[in-house]
Amino acid sequence: MQNNTFSTLFVGQNLIKLKEVDSTNNFLKKLVSKSEPLAEGTVIMADNQFAGRGQQESIWQTQAGKNISTSIYLKPSFLPLDKQFYLNIAVSLAVSDALACFVPEGIKVKWPNDMYYHNKKLGGILIENTLTGNSFKSSVIGIGLNVNQSEFSESISERATSVIQILQRDVSLMDIMEKIFIFMEKYYLILRAGKYSILQNDYLARLYNYQVSALYKYNGEVFEGIIKGVEDNGRLNVDTEKGLKVFNFKEIEFTHTK
């Protein structure tokens, strides 16, 4: 546990650095499950995360010491359950704004919350919520970003990129982390104030393939569609030749060729 000089009110003020961990989300959830209270905004950061997870148990691969593997503890008890996707939106906006401070153009959010640079993946977000009755108790926000990793395995090299590949120079992990913490507070306070339309509009402005004709795959079949919006519950609305279709998470696959 360390004191830091981040210019934030609470996010990152309690930073726990680890050399190696299976998953920063798992480590943070174990801390939360213990009896002593944990300060909101507590951050776990690992040099090496050897079993990182993406959405619905996807595996996140990262080189030790090269990338950002971090988890943030929040307590959004103010958030109605039917608005829970707005936490996802707030976090996505925070990370995309932080990346845009270093990469001047091309940063997009691929629904629901992957970070993209043009057509390549820069990172992802995994949010795990704990509920008490009909309200939120806590949220663990896992963030994985490709920063200074210059090579990727052959299986993903065509689909992944990193900040160093884009800029052709190293970037300080802590500099990016501080920007994430600053923007996280900004959008978290907007969320707390219930300004959902601001979050929705900002999210759509950054959304990958929004209002653009592109190819998608559903149940093994490729079709052409245009993303028209995202519902409060996170479902994606896509205009197709058969009319407007609604998709839940992992039901639709994005393709990069047309």
N, C-alpha and C positions, 0 to 999 in steps of 0.2 A: 504494500500500500504506500502510495507516494503523494507528496504535495506537488502541485504543478502550477505553472504560471499561465495557463490557458485563459484567454479573455472571455470567459463564460461565467454564467451565474451558478450552474450546477452540473451541466454535462461535462464529464471529464475531470472534474475537480477531485474525484476519488478514482485514481487510475491504478489498476493492478496489472503489472507487466509479468508475463510468464515466458520462460524460454521455450517450452513445448507443452502442448496439450492436445487431447484428442479433438475437442471442439470447444471453442470459447463459449458457445451457447450452452453446452452441457455443463461446463465449469460454473458459469454464472447461475444457471438454474439450481445447481447444488448449493451454492451460496444462499440463494433466495430461500431454499427449503429449510435452512437452519433457523433456529429460534430467534437469533438476534436480528434486529431490523437492519436493512441495508439502505444506504442513502440513495435516493433517486438521482439518476445521472451517473451512477457508478459504471466504470468502463473496464472491461477485461481486454487486454491486448496480448497476443502471442507472437513470438518470432517464428514459431513453427506450429502449424495446426495440421496434424497428420490424419485426421478423419473428419474434415469439415464437411458440412452438409448444405445442399441447396434445397429448393422447394421440393416437397414430397420425396425426400430421401435421395435426391440427386447428389452425386459426389462432387465436392469442390477440390480441385487439385492446385497446390501452391508450393513454390520453392521457399525453403526456410530463409527468413530474414529479408526477402525481396518484396513482399507484398503486405497489404493490410488485411489482417484477420482479427476482427474485433467484435465485441458484443457490448451493448448498452442497455442498462436497466432503467425502465420507466414505469410509472404508476398512473396510467391514464384512467383513473376511476371516474373521471368526469365524462367519459366518452360513452354515448349510448351504444348498445350492442349492434343496432341496425346501421350504425355509422362506422363500424370498426375498420372498413377498408380505407377510411380517411387517415388512419394512423399509417397505413401502408403508403398512402399518397404523400403524407408529410415527410416520412423518412426518405422516400424516393426523390422528392424535391431537394431535400437537404444534401443528399449524396451527389445528385446531378449538379447542383449549384457549386458544391465544393470542387468537383472535377472541372467545372467550367472556369474556375479561377486559374487553372493550370493548362487546360486544353481549350484554346479560345473558340473553337467551333466544332460541330459534329457530335456533341454529347446528347444522347436521347435516352429515354426510359422505355424499355420494351416491356409491354404489359406481361405480368403485373408489376414487376419491380427489378428487372435486370438492367444493368447499365451498359449502354452501347455507344461505340464510336463508329458512326456510319453503320455498316453492316456487320461489325464485329463486337463480340462481348468483352467488356472491360471488367465486369463484376456482377455481383448479385446480392440480394438481401433475403434473409430468412427471419420472419417475425413469429415468435411463439408466445401466445397469450395464455394467461391463467385467469380463469373466471371464478367469481364467488357469487353464487345465485345468478341474478340477472345483471351483474355489473363486472367490470374489469377489476382484477386485483393487481396484476402486473403484466408487463410485456418485456420480453428479451429480444433485442434487436440485433441480429447477426449481420455483419457486413464483411464481404470479401471483395477486395479490389486488386486487379493486376497492376502493379506499379513499376517495379524495377526488374521484373522477370523478362528476359529478352528472348527466351526460347520456350516453346511449348511442345508437348507430345504430338506425334504425327496425327493422332486421331482428332485433335482439336485445333491444330495450328492454323487451319484455314478459317476457323470460326472465332478465334480468340485474338485479342491484342492487349497491349499494356501501355501505360503512360510513357515508358522509356522507348518503346517502339514508335510511338507517335511523335515524341519530341526529340528523340535521338540523344537524350541525356537523362541522368539520374534525377529523381526528385525526392526530397526528404519525406519519409513516411509521416513524421510528426507534423510537418507543415500541412499535409493533406488532412491528417487527423484533426488538427485544430480547426480547419475550415469546416469539416464535417460537424464538429461539436457546435461551432457558432451557428451554422445554418440549421442544425437540429433544434437548437433552442428557439430560433426564429419561427420555424414552422410548427413546432410543438406548442408554442404560445398562441399562434394563429388557430391551431386545432382546439386548444383549450377555450378560446374565445368563441368557438362555434362558427367560425367564418368559413363554412364549407364551400361556398361558391368560389372564394378566392383560391382555395386548394384545388378544386375541380378544374378551374380555368387554367391555372398554372400547370397542372398535370397534363392536360390535353395539349397545351402549347409545347410540351417536351416529349409527347408520346410518339414513339417510333411507328411509322406508317399511318399516322392519323390523317384521315381525309385523302389518303393516297391509295390508288389501285395497286394491289399486290396479290401474291399467291399464298394460299394457306392449305393445310391438310387437315381433314377431319374424317375419322374412321377409315383411314387409308386412302381417301379420295382427295385429289387436289382441286381446289376451286379458286376463282378470282373474287376478291371482295375488297370493300373499303371500310376501315374502322370509322364508326360514326360517334362512338362515345363509350363511357364506362359508367355502369350503374353504381348506386351507393353501396351495394353489396359486393362490388368488384367485378360483376359479370361484364364481359366484353360484347358490345353491339357491333355487328358487322353487316353491312349492306351487300347482299349477293344477288345474283340473277334470279334467285327464287324468293327474294324479299329479305327483310331484316331478320338476321339470326342472332341468337344470344348464346354465349359460350361461357361455361365455368372454367376454373383454373385447370390447366393440363388437358382440356378437351380439344384445343385447337393448336396446331403446330405452324409456326412461321417458316416460310421458305424464302430463299434469297435469289431465286432465279425466275425469270418471267419471259 
